[in-house]
Every structure is written in structure tokens, then in C-alpha cells.
């Protein structure tokens, strides 16, 4: 079952509804929000997306609103603090991946000006090529994590079905995948 169909059957106050209708598949311009989405996808591995959405505010608080510079500077005391926080996903590998990926994003920002500019600088490619690039560049980014991150941030198609009521809004937001299909990618 597609996420669009799944969400349509949920009560209006379910966090999946808001995420589906207002965030999923829409382009993200802000590097900290892109980093947040990447960390959310990493934390979702082995868990339901509903769990991540329920813990989203706690994750934002615990990771200093995903400020890349702040997370990149985390040390062992921060790892211990996060491991002790019952409001988040307390997985040492995922926590260390968030810190390492913040440091990687800082290097990309230094070279490209922003994380988004690095993403935009990549040639049009399919999910397999993106996964290969992400595995080489980031930590804890396998096929599903990378694919969902790229779909959820507008770099790969598939977040919404064409018959989904949100789909026209996604197209109007000009996600990277749609621009590539039109031959107007950055």
C-alpha cells in the first residue's frame, strides 16, 4: 500500500497526515532541515515512521534543532546525554552517524557553499547511483535510508502518487526530479 493511501485512512490529527500533506516530497532549501530529514531517516531504520514523527519534537530538542555546526561539535558527553534521553531513539550507531554526518555536511558546505548546493551539483541519476554516492559520502546511509531521504526532500520521484491530492502542490514546488524530467535541473 502506498503512503498516500495509508494516510488517507488515518484520522485528521495523526502526525502522518500533516507530514504527508505538508512536508513529504517538498523541496527543502535549508541545510539544517535537510540534515534533520537525513537524521530522521537514519533513526527510522528498523522502526515505523510514526515512531519518528511522534518523537520529532524530542529529536529536535535533543539535537539542538539540527544545527549542523552544533551537532558536528558534539563529543562523548553529548553521546552519553543522547543515549540517556528517553524521548529519542537511543541507538549509539545512529547517534554517532548523526554527528559524523554533520561533520561531513560541514565539509560539503565549505566546498560547495551548502549541503543543498552539493545535492544540486550532482548529475541527474537514479536511486542506485545516489545510494552509491551516499554510501561513499555519509555514514549509516543504505538504500532505503538514502532513497527515502531523497524522495522526501524532492530529489527522487515517488513520494506521492499522481492521483494524490498533494501531487499538484509537489509539482508546483518544482522538486529537483520534476525539473530534471523537464530538462530544467540546476
C-alpha positions in Angstrom: 0.0 0.0 0.0 1.3 3.5 -0.9 1.9 6.1 1.8 -0.8 8.3 0.1 -3.5 5.5 0.5 -2.3 4.7 4.0 -2.5 8.3 5.2 -5.9 8.9 3.6 -7.4 6.3 6.0 -5.9 8.0 9.1 -7.6 10.4 11.5 -7.0 14.1 10.6 -4.9 14.6 13.8 -2.5 11.8 13.0 1.0 13.2 12.5 1.4 11.2 9.3 -1.3 13.3 7.8 0.5 16.6 8.4 3.8 15.1 7.2 2.3 13.7 4.1 0.4 16.8 3.2 3.0 19.5 4.0 6.5 18.0 4.1 6.9 14.7 2.3 8.3 15.2 -1.2 8.5 19.0 -1.0 11.9 20.6 -1.8 13.9 21.7 1.3 16.1 24.8 0.9 17.6 25.0 4.4 20.7 22.9 5.2 19.7 22.3 8.8 16.3 21.0 7.7 17.9 18.7 5.1 20.2 17.4 7.9 17.2 16.9 10.2 15.5 14.9 7.4 18.6 12.8 6.9 18.8 12.1 10.7 15.1 11.3 10.9 15.5 8.7 8.1 18.6 7.2 9.7 16.7 7.0 13.0 13.7 5.4 11.3 15.8 2.3 10.3 14.1 -0.7 11.9 11.2 1.4 13.3 8.0 2.8 12.0 7.8 6.3 10.5 5.0 7.0 13.0 7.6 6.5 15.8 9.9 9.1 14.3 7.0 11.6 13.9 5.9 11.1 17.5 9.5 11.7 18.7 10.2 14.5 16.2 10.0 17.4 18.7 12.1 15.5 21.2 14.7 14.8 18.5 14.8 18.4 17.5 15.3 19.5 21.1 18.0 16.8 21.8 19.9 17.6 18.7 19.8 21.4 19.1 17.3 21.8 16.3 19.7 20.0 14.0 22.1 22.9 13.9 24.8 21.4 11.8 27.7 23.2 13.5 26.4 22.4 16.9 25.9 18.7 16.2 29.3 18.5 14.4 31.0 19.7 17.6 29.3 17.0 19.8 31.7 15.0 21.9 31.4 11.9 24.2 29.4 13.8 26.8 26.8 14.6 24.1 26.7 11.0 23.0 26.1 10.0 26.7 23.4 12.7 27.0 21.6 11.4 23.9 21.9 7.8 25.0 20.2 8.7 28.3 17.4 10.7 26.7 14.2 8.5 26.8 12.4 10.9 24.4 14.6 9.9 21.4 15.9 6.9 19.6 18.8 5.8 21.8 21.0 3.9 19.4 24.7 4.5 19.7 25.3 3.8 15.9 22.6 6.2 14.9 23.8 8.9 17.3 27.3 8.6 16.1 26.1 8.7 12.4 24.3 12.0 13.1 27.5 13.5 14.5 29.7 12.2 11.7 27.2 13.2 9.0 27.1 16.8 10.5 30.8 16.9 10.1 30.6 15.6 6.5 28.0 18.2 5.7 30.3 20.9 7.1 33.0 19.8 4.7 30.5 19.8 1.8 29.3 23.3 2.9 32.9 24.5 2.8 33.4 23.1 -0.7 30.0 23.8 -2.3 28.6 26.6 -0.2 25.8 24.5 1.2 24.6 20.9 1.6 21.8 21.7 -0.8 24.3 23.1 -3.4 26.2 19.8 -3.1 23.0 17.8 -3.7 22.1 20.1 -6.7 25.6 19.7 -8.1 25.1 16.0 -8.6 24.2 15.0 -12.1 20.7 13.5 -12.7 20.9 10.0 -11.5 18.7 7.1 -10.4 18.3 5.8 -6.9 21.1 3.2 -7.3 23.7 5.9 -8.3 22.5 8.1 -5.4 22.9 5.2 -2.9 26.4 4.5 -4.1 27.3 8.2 -3.7 25.7 8.5 -0.2 27.4 5.3 1.0 30.7 6.7 -0.1 30.0 10.1 1.5 27.9 9.6 4.6 27.5 7.1 7.5 24.5 4.8 8.0 23.0 5.6 4.6 21.9 2.4 2.9 19.5 2.0 0.1 16.2 2.6 2.0 17.5 5.5 4.1 19.1 7.2 1.1 16.0 6.6 -1.2 13.6 7.9 1.4 15.7 10.9 2.2 15.9 11.8 -1.5 12.2 11.2 -2.1 11.2 13.1 1.0 13.3 16.1 0.0 12.3 16.3 -3.7 15.4 14.7 -5.3 13.7 11.5 -6.4 10.2 11.0 -7.5 7.7 8.7 -5.8 6.7 10.5 -2.6 3.2 10.9 -3.9 1.1 9.1 -6.5 -0.1 11.2 -9.4 -3.7 10.8 -8.2 -2.8 12.0 -4.7 -4.4 15.4 -3.9 -0.9 16.7 -2.8 0.8 15.7 -6.1 -0.1 19.0 -7.9 1.3 21.0 -5.0 4.5 19.0 -5.2 4.8 19.7 -8.9 4.2 23.4 -8.2 7.0 23.4 -5.7 9.4 22.3 -8.5 11.2 19.4 -6.9 14.6 18.6 -8.5 13.3 15.3 -10.0 10.5 17.2 -11.9 12.9 19.8 -13.1 15.2 17.0 -14.4 12.3 15.4 -16.2 11.6 18.8 -17.8 15.2 19.4 -18.7 15.4 22.4 -16.3 17.5 20.9 -13.5 20.0 23.3 -11.8 
